[in-house]
Amino acid sequence: MKAFRFIHAADLHLDSPYRGIAGLPDRLREQVRTAAFAALDRLVELAVREEVDFVVISGDVYDAKDRSLRAQLRFQQAMEALAGHRIPAFVIHGNHDPMQEGYAAHLRWPDDVTFFGCDRVESKVVHHRDGTPLARVSGISFRTASVTEDLTPGFRSWGDGLYHIGLLHTNVDGDPQHDNYAPCRKQDLLQRGVDYWALGHIHTRAVLQERPWIVYPGNIQARHFRETGARGRYVADVSVAGETRLVFHALDEVRWLEGAVDISGLAAEQELKDALEEEIESLREAAEGRPAIVRLKLLGRGPLHASLRRTGMTAELAAGLREQERRGSGGMVWVDSLEDHTGAPVDRERLASQPGFLGDLLRLAGEAEDDPEKLHALAEEAFLPLASQPQLSALLSELSTEELREWLAEAEELAIDSLAGDRGETGDGNEDHRITYSGLRRPKRS
């Protein structure tokens, strides 16, 4: 067997609408709008620079089944650029761009591009430029947007001694954070005679198994705060002996990041401002030269908590950070939001051990936090007065355990502010105790 190199990509989502960017500065807003196209260009540049033998793309090239003509033309240009360097590409369609639904322009594609069909698993042998067989690539596309059957039975061993790569858009082992399209079990993948499963659909990169390899490369460009951190592709080197080595390459044009500042030990607003600016610089470094859209959280217990509870405090801090970025040069770090998750400088455990309403409440909250069943039961009881409002009730019923924990923690702090403060144990009694339930947003599925 001859050694070779290939790129595994997935979930390009070309022409994604990027909602909620109206408040960004003009230059950053335009970068976000074209970010997926810029990431696609980097993918082509990476393939050429790394002299890969071929590229595989595991579904969701486009963001919608009624794919825009602009997106299709840009993808055609990318495939033509690869073909110009004699780099074949193998592509499947996923749930966002099913093969037989929506609008697809009649375009001429290079001979070196293979789109696997949706009727059955298809297979092709990839050859080196000198004609030597390198590997076998098999794949199957989604026929419609909602494929609920397991597609793995169509993959098989060919017994030809070639390294076998399987392209599949799927949810392995039913990840609850994603729609369960083309569901399969990891055990199913291990039995199909495939050496490298090039998967798509899950947007966070993950290596589920080695030998055989089961790999999600993630998407090439993040679109919101559920997709934080670097986004890109894997370059896979396969040796003569069939050993595989993966290297991740970031391709994203704009990066979504989260940061945090602990107020413990901070005594004055200037110290908080300095700490926030220091965190901004850390995030700038994490963005690796590209612009970043960030969410900052204030955590911990300290004397600044009372000030942060005052109306408009966090909004004014965030506005000041944004204004500094407008005036700055280089990679912009734009503060999308600054969230206050701080607490009063009290000993929570001591309060929870005391008799009375506050102690009982904190003990109950502590038990619910550690027990998902108790947490959901508590939430069901708390939301009972809202049951008469069907839409709100349905939305509340879909909250995840983690979101409920966040709400519970915020409710605890509100109780401490109100009740411990009344006893003179914390605060000055003038805090604004209004609470914003940022968790009341239905998660968007990929």
C-alpha positions in Angstrom: 0.0 0.0 0.0 1.2 3.5 -0.8 1.2 6.2 1.8 -1.2 9.1 1.3 -2.7 12.2 2.8 -6.3 13.4 2.8 -8.5 16.1 4.4 -11.7 15.2 6.3 -14.2 18.1 6.3 -17.9 18.4 7.1 -20.7 20.8 7.9 -19.6 23.8 5.8 -23.1 25.4 6.0 -22.4 27.8 3.2 -24.6 30.9 3.3 -25.7 30.4 6.9 -27.8 33.5 7.8 -26.0 34.3 11.1 -28.9 35.8 13.1 -28.4 38.4 15.8 -25.4 40.2 14.2 -27.2 43.6 13.6 -25.5 45.2 16.6 -21.9 44.4 15.4 -19.7 47.1 13.9 -19.9 47.3 10.2 -16.6 45.7 9.4 -17.1 42.8 11.8 -20.7 42.2 10.6 -19.5 41.8 7.0 -16.8 39.4 8.1 -19.4 37.3 9.9 -21.7 37.3 6.9 -19.0 35.9 4.6 -17.1 33.8 7.2 -18.2 30.4 5.9 -17.0 31.3 2.4 -13.6 32.5 3.7 -13.3 29.2 5.7 -14.0 27.3 2.4 -11.3 29.3 0.7 -8.9 28.4 3.5 -9.9 24.7 3.1 -8.8 24.8 -0.6 -5.5 26.7 0.3 -4.8 24.0 3.0 -5.4 21.2 0.5 -3.0 22.7 -1.9 -0.4 23.7 0.7 -0.4 20.3 2.3 -0.3 18.5 -1.1 -3.1 16.2 -0.1 -4.1 13.4 -2.4 -7.9 14.0 -1.9 -10.6 15.7 0.2 -13.7 14.1 1.7 -16.7 16.3 2.8 -19.3 14.6 5.0 -22.5 16.4 4.5 -24.2 19.8 5.0 -22.2 21.6 2.4 -25.1 24.1 2.3 -27.1 25.6 5.2 -30.6 24.9 3.7 -32.2 22.6 1.3 -33.3 25.7 -0.8 -29.6 26.5 -1.2 -28.7 29.9 -2.5 -27.2 30.1 -6.0 -24.3 32.1 -4.5 -23.4 29.3 -2.2 -23.6 26.7 -5.0 -21.4 28.9 -7.3 -18.8 29.4 -4.5 -18.7 25.7 -3.8 -18.3 25.0 -7.6 -15.4 27.4 -7.7 -13.8 25.7 -4.7 -14.1 22.3 -6.4 -12.7 23.7 -9.6 -9.7 25.1 -7.7 -9.0 21.6 -6.2 -9.4 20.0 -9.6 -6.9 22.5 -11.0 -4.4 21.0 -8.6 -5.5 17.5 -9.4 -7.0 16.9 -6.0 -10.2 14.8 -6.1 -13.1 15.5 -3.8 -15.7 13.1 -2.4 -19.0 14.6 -1.1 -22.2 13.5 0.6 -25.3 15.5 1.4 -26.8 15.7 4.9 -30.0 16.8 6.6 -29.5 20.5 5.7 -28.9 19.9 2.0 -30.7 16.6 1.2 -30.1 15.4 -2.4 -33.7 15.2 -3.5 -35.3 18.2 -1.7 -35.1 21.9 -2.3 -33.4 23.9 -5.0 -30.3 22.7 -6.7 -28.9 24.5 -9.7 -27.8 22.5 -12.8 -24.1 23.2 -12.7 -21.1 21.6 -14.4 -18.8 20.0 -11.9 -15.2 18.9 -12.5 -14.7 15.2 -13.3 -12.6 14.9 -10.1 -15.6 15.6 -7.9 -17.8 12.7 -6.8 -21.2 13.2 -5.2 -22.3 10.0 -3.6 -26.0 9.2 -4.3 -28.8 8.5 -1.8 -30.2 5.2 -3.1 -27.4 3.0 -1.7 -23.9 3.2 -0.4 -21.5 3.8 -3.4 -17.8 3.2 -3.4 -14.9 4.4 -5.5 -11.1 3.7 -5.5 -8.9 6.7 -5.3 -5.7 6.6 -7.4 -2.4 8.4 -7.1 -1.4 10.6 -10.0 0.9 7.7 -11.2 -2.2 5.4 -11.3 -1.4 3.5 -8.1 -4.5 2.7 -6.0 -4.4 4.6 -2.7 -7.7 4.0 -0.9 -11.3 3.2 -1.2 -13.9 5.8 -0.4 -17.6 4.9 0.2 -20.5 7.0 1.1 -24.3 7.7 1.0 -26.2 11.0 0.9 -29.4 11.9 2.6 -32.4 11.6 0.3 -34.6 13.9 2.4 -34.0 16.3 5.3 -35.2 13.7 7.9 -33.5 10.4 7.6 -34.3 8.2 10.6 -33.0 4.8 9.5 -29.6 3.4 10.2 -27.5 3.7 7.0 -24.5 1.7 8.2 -25.7 -1.7 6.9 -24.9 -0.6 3.3 -21.2 -0.3 4.1 -19.1 -3.5 3.8 -15.6 -4.8 3.6 -14.2 -5.1 0.0 -11.3 -7.4 0.7 -9.1 -5.6 -1.7 -6.4 -4.6 0.9 -7.1 -0.9 0.4 -7.5 1.5 3.3 -11.3 2.1 3.5 -12.9 5.5 4.3 -16.6 5.7 4.9 -18.5 9.0 4.6 -21.6 9.2 6.8 -23.7 12.1 8.2 -25.0 10.6 11.4 -25.7 10.9 15.1 -23.6 8.2 16.8 -25.1 6.8 20.0 -27.9 9.4 20.0 -26.2 12.6 21.2 -29.1 14.4 22.8 -27.8 17.8 21.8 -28.4 17.0 18.1 -31.3 15.8 16.0 -31.1 12.0 15.8 -30.7 11.7 12.0 -29.4 8.4 10.5 -28.8 7.1 14.0 -26.3 4.4 14.6 -24.3 2.9 17.4 -20.5 3.0 17.6 -20.6 -0.8 17.7 -22.3 -0.8 14.3 -19.5 1.2 12.8 -16.8 -1.2 14.1 -18.3 -4.1 12.2 -18.5 -2.6 8.6 -14.9 -3.1 7.4 -14.1 0.6 7.4 -10.7 1.9 8.5 -11.7 5.5 8.9 -15.3 6.8 9.4 -15.4 10.3 8.1 -18.5 11.6 9.9 -20.5 14.8 9.8 -23.5 16.3 11.6 -22.0 16.9 15.1 -20.4 20.4 15.0 -17.8 19.8 17.8 -14.8 17.9 16.7 -14.3 14.6 18.4 -12.4 11.3 17.9 -14.7 8.6 19.1 -12.5 5.7 18.3 -9.0 4.9 17.0 -8.3 1.8 14.8 -10.7 1.9 13.2 -11.0 5.6 13.4 -14.4 7.3 14.0 -14.0 11.0 13.6 -16.2 14.1 13.7 -14.1 17.1 12.4 -16.7 19.6 13.5 -17.9 22.5 11.3 -15.4 24.8 9.5 -16.9 28.1 10.9 -18.8 28.6 14.1 -22.2 30.4 13.9 -23.2 31.1 17.5 -22.2 30.6 21.1 -23.0 27.0 21.2 -20.0 26.6 18.8 -17.1 28.2 20.7 -13.4 27.7 20.1 -11.4 26.9 17.0 -13.2 25.4 14.0 -11.6 23.7 11.0 -10.5 20.4 9.4 -8.4 17.3 10.1 -5.5 16.4 7.8 -5.0 12.6 8.0 -1.7 11.0 7.0 -1.9 7.2 6.3 1.4 5.3 6.3 2.4 2.4 4.1 1.4 0.1 7.0 -2.0 1.7 7.3 -1.3 3.7 10.5 -3.2 7.0 10.7 -2.1 10.3 12.2 -4.5 13.3 12.5 -3.6 17.0 12.7 -6.3 19.6 13.3 -6.1 22.8 11.2 -8.2 25.9 12.2 -10.0 27.5 9.2 -12.5 29.8 10.8 -12.7 33.5 9.8 -14.4 34.6 13.0 -14.2 32.9 16.4 -16.9 32.6 19.1 -15.4 32.5 22.6 -16.4 32.6 26.3 -14.4 34.1 29.2 -14.8 34.6 32.9 -13.6 36.9 35.6 -13.7 36.0 39.3 -14.6 39.0 41.5 -13.3 37.3 44.7 -10.6 39.6 46.1 -11.6 42.5 43.9 -12.5 45.5 46.1 -13.1 48.4 43.6 -14.5 49.0 40.2 -11.1 49.9 38.8 -9.8 46.5 39.7 -12.8 44.9 38.0 -12.2 47.0 34.9 -8.5 45.9 34.8 -9.4 42.2 35.3 -11.9 42.4 32.4 -9.3 44.0 30.1 -6.8 41.3 31.0 -9.4 38.7 30.1 -10.1 40.4 26.8 -6.4 40.2 26.0 -6.4 36.4 26.9 -9.3 35.9 24.5 -7.5 37.9 21.8 -4.6 35.5 22.1 -7.0 32.5 21.9 -8.5 34.0 18.7 -5.1 33.6 17.0 -5.2 36.8 15.1 -8.8 36.6 13.9 -11.7 38.7 15.2 -13.7 37.2 18.1 -17.2 37.6 19.4 -17.2 36.8 23.1 -19.4 36.4 26.1 -18.0 37.3 29.5 -19.2 36.0 32.8 -18.6 37.5 36.2 -18.2 34.8 38.9 -17.4 34.3 42.5 -18.4 36.1 45.8 -17.1 39.5 46.8 -17.9 43.0 47.8 -18.4 44.2 44.2 -21.5 42.0 44.0 -23.8 44.7 45.4 -22.5 47.2 42.8 -23.0 44.7 40.0 -26.6 44.2 41.0 -27.3 47.9 40.4 -29.4 48.6 37.3 -27.2 49.1 34.2 -23.9 48.3 35.8 -22.9 45.3 33.6 -24.3 47.0 30.5 -22.2 50.0 31.1 -19.1 47.9 31.6 -19.7 46.0 28.4 -20.3 49.3 26.5 -16.9 50.6 27.7 -15.1 47.5 26.6 -16.8 47.7 23.1 -15.8 51.3 22.7 -12.1 50.4 23.5 -12.3 47.7 20.8 -13.8 50.2 18.2 -10.8 52.4 18.7 -8.2 49.6 18.7 -6.3 48.0 15.9 -5.7 44.4 15.0 -8.0 41.5 15.8 -11.2 42.8 17.3 -12.6 41.1 20.5 -16.3 42.2 20.5 -18.1 41.7 23.8 -21.6 40.4 22.9 -22.6 40.3 26.6 -21.4 40.6 30.1 -23.4 38.3 32.5 -23.4 38.7 36.3 -23.3 35.3 38.1 -21.7 36.7 41.2 -22.7 36.3 44.8 -22.6 38.2 48.0 -19.6 37.8 50.2 -21.2 35.3 52.6 -20.5 31.8 53.7 -23.2 29.9 51.9 -22.6 26.7 53.8 -23.0 28.5 57.1 -26.3 30.0 55.9 -27.5 26.6 54.7 -26.8 25.1 58.1 -28.9 27.6 60.0 -32.6 27.1 60.9 -35.3 29.2 59.2 -36.6 29.8 55.7 -33.3 30.8 54.1 -31.5 27.7 55.5 -34.2 25.4 54.4 -34.3 26.9 50.9 -30.5 26.6 50.5 -30.5 23.0 51.7 -33.3 22.1 49.3 -31.5 23.8 46.5 -28.3 22.0 47.3 -30.1 18.6 47.2 -31.8 19.4 43.9 -28.6 20.6 42.3 -27.0 17.2 42.9 -30.1 15.1 41.9 -31.5 15.7 38.4 -34.8 14.0 39.3 -35.3 16.3 42.3 -34.3 19.3 40.2 -36.9 18.6 37.5 -39.5 17.9 40.2 -38.7 21.2 41.9 -38.9 23.0 38.5 -42.2 21.4 37.7 -43.7 22.6 41.0 -42.2 26.1 40.5 -43.6 26.4 37.0 -47.1 25.2 37.9 -48.6 28.7 38.0 -47.5 29.1 34.3 -49.2 25.9 33.1 -52.2 28.0 31.9 -49.9 29.6 29.2 -49.4 26.8 26.7 -46.5 28.3 24.7 -44.5 29.4 27.8 -45.3 26.1 29.5 -44.0 24.1 26.5 -40.8 26.2 26.3 -40.1 25.7 30.0 -40.7 21.9 29.7 -37.8 21.7 27.1 -35.2 23.3 29.4 -32.2 21.1 29.9 -30.9 19.9 33.3 -27.9 22.3 33.0 -30.2 25.3 32.2 -32.3 24.4 35.3 -29.2 24.3 37.4 -28.3 27.8 36.2 -31.7 29.1 37.0 -31.6 27.5 40.5 -28.2 29.0 41.2 -29.5 32.5 40.2 -32.6 32.0 42.4 -30.3 31.1 45.3 -28.4 34.3 45.0 -31.5 36.3 44.8 -32.7 34.7 48.0 -29.4 35.4 49.7 -29.4 39.0 48.6 -32.9 39.6 49.8 -33.0 37.6 53.0 -29.4 37.6 54.3 -29.2 41.3 53.4 -32.3 42.0 55.4 -30.6 40.5 58.5 -27.6 42.7 57.9 -25.4 39.8 56.8 -24.6 41.2 53.3 -25.3 44.1 51.1 -26.5 47.6 51.9 -30.2 46.9 51.4 -30.5 49.0 48.2 -29.6 46.4 45.6 -31.7 46.0 42.5 -32.8 42.4 42.8 -34.3 42.0 39.4 -33.3 38.8 37.6 -32.9 38.0 34.0 -33.5 34.4 32.9 -31.2 34.2 30.0 -31.8 30.5 29.8 -35.3 31.1 28.4 -34.2 30.4 24.8 -34.9 27.3 23.0 -31.7 25.6 21.8 -31.2 25.6 18.1 -30.5 22.1 16.6 -27.8 21.5 14.1 
